[in-house]
Amino acid sequence: VGLRWLRFLGMAAALCSATTQASCTVLHQERLHEGVYRDLERQKYKEHFNLLDKHTTLAIQLETENSKMLMTRKPQA
């Protein structure tokens, strides 16, 4: 009876160890995935911010050029 009990305890310990390792691996992979997702979101935010900044700069330049053209245009009579 003692040998069976030791075998059972050994198999139970091995099963618990494997389960713990598997769950830790899954949690680690989830954290890595979340980190990659956050990095992609940050990168996308920066790109959108840069595009907005360029768009604003171009809009200001266009408005300035239009104002200059209107000022230099001779009035037609």
GUVO-214966 format. One record per residue: x, y, z of N, C-alpha, C in turn. Coordinates in steps of 0.001 Angstrom, whole numbers, plus 524288, in hexadecimal, padded with zeros to 5 digits. Last residue first. Layout:
# GUVO-214966
XYZXYZXYZ/...
This chain:
# GUVO-214966
7CF739752170A147CB3E978F3709D07C7E49782F70510/7D5E196D5D713187D3EE96DC570DBF7CF3E9716C70DB1/7E0EC96FDF71ADA7DB2D96FD371A7E7D97A97092714D2/7EB7C9672071A457E97096C4C718FE7E38296BFA718BA/7F0F295FF7724987ED8195FE6720087EB529656771F27/7F5DB9608772DF67F8C79623A7295A7F561962677247A/7EE6D95CA3734E97F06A961F57359E7F320963F4730B5/7ECDC95282731637E87195622731587EA4695BC3731E6/7F6C294E5A733267F4BC94EAC72DD07F0369528472D7F/7F73E94ECC73E137FAF6951D773AF47F8F99528173562/7EF41947BF740997EED494D34742407F271950A973F06/7F37D93E9473C707EE92940A373A5C7EDDA9465A73BCF/7FC4593D83742FE7FCF193E4F73D5D7F8019407E73ADE/7F72793BE574C987FAB09405774BE87FB719418D7461E/7F1E09328674A927EEDC9373674BE87F22B93C2074B26/7FA6C92BFD748FA7F6AB92CE6744C57F382931D4745C6/7FF0492C35752EF801EA92E0D74E597FE3592F52749DD/7F6F0927AE758CE7F89E92D09759F67FB9192F4D75551/7F6B991DC6754477F2099210F754167F371926C27551D/800AD91A0E756DC7FF4D91AEB7515D7FA7D91E67750D5/7FF8091978761DA8038691CCE75F848023F91E05759D3/7F77491202762917F6AF91747764A37FA9591B107623B/7FC7F9096275E2A7F7B890B6D75BC97F6C09110B75D91/80487907CF76561805C49092575FF18010F90B9675D3C/7FE579054376E2D801E1909BD76E588034C90B81768D3/7F97C8FC3176A9C7F64D900B976BFA7F9A0905A676C10/802458F5C5769947FF1F8F716764FC7FBBB8FBE176601/805568F54177426808D88F7A077043805DD8F92576B55/7FC9F8F009778427FDEE8F53B77A2A801778F80677647/7FD5C8E692772F07F8C68E9E6772197F9DE8EF77773E1/806E48E30D777208065A8E3E877181801BA8E77E77057/804468E229781C08085F8E5D27801A807F28E70E77A4B/7FC858DA58781207FB328DF7E7832E7FF3A8E38A78162/802878D1FF77D727FE488D3F977A327FCB48D97A77BF1/809098D09F7862080B518D2007810D807288D45377D79/801A68CDAB78D98804D38D25B78E5C8071B8D44478937/7FE0C8C4577890D7FA698C8B0789D77FD5E8CDD178A92/807448BE7A7897B804E98BFAF78467801208C440784DA/8087D8BDE07946080C7F8C06C7912980A568C1EE78BD1/7FF878B82779710800248BD87798FB8042E8C07B795C3/802018AEB4791F27FD518B19B790717FDB78B74C79239/80ACE8ABC37979680B4A8ACC5791F7806AA8B00679020/8060C8AA5F7A15E80A368AE367A0AB80AEF8AFA679AF6/7FF218A22F79F547FD0D8A7457A0ED8011E8AB8D7A030/8067E89A6179D12802C389BFF79912800848A15B79A64/80B65899787A6CB80E6989B157A23180AD189D1C79DED/802DE895F67ACA98055489AFA7ADEB8088A89CFD7A953/8012788C4E7A7CA7FD0C8904E7A7B67FF55895AB7A8DC/80A77887307AA2B809318883E7A4B3804FA88C6F7A448/8094D886817B51280DBA8895A7B2CF80C9D88ACE7AD21/80080880147B5D68004C8856E7B7D9804AA888C37B588/804B7876ED7B15E8003D879827AEE97FFE187F297B0BA/80C82874B27B8AE80DEB875AA7B33C8098C8788B7B06B/8067C872D77C18480A31877357C18280BCB878A07BBF4/80130869E67BE487FE3286EAB7BF4D801C48736C7BF66/8099A862E37BD4280665864307B8B080367869407B996/80D28862637C799810A0864527C37980D82865F47BEAB/8045085E057CC7180645863297CE05809B5865847C9C5/803DB8545B7C74C7FF7C858067C6EC8013B85D8C7C849/80D4A84FDA7CA7580C54850CC7C4E4807F7854C27C422/80B7C84F537D55180FE6852457D33D80F09853A27CD80/802E2848A27D5C48027884DFF7D7C8806D1851707D594/8078083F9E7D17680307842137CEE680264847B87D0A9/80F1783D847D8F5810AA83E957D39280C4E841537D09A/8089E83BA37E19280C5D83FF67E1BA80E1C8416C7DC3B/80361832BC7DE0280067837737DF43803FE83C387DF53/80BAB82BC07DD1C808C882D407D862805A1832337D952/80E8582B367E7BD8124682CEA7E3C680F9482EB07DECE/805658273B7EC3F8074282C6E7EDC280B2582E987E9C0/8052E81D607E73A800DB821147E690802A28269F7E7D7/80E698191C7EB1A80DC4819E37E5738098081DEB7E45F/80BD0818C87F5BA8103781BFB7F3F580FEC81D087EE14/803828119F7F54D8029F816EA7F74B8070281A897F578/80896808B57F2038047A80B117EEBB80389810BF7F04B/80EF2807087FA9E811528082C7F58980D6480AAA7F1D3/807CB804D2802A180B2A80960802FF80D8580AEB7FDCA/803427FB57800008000080000800008036C804E580000/
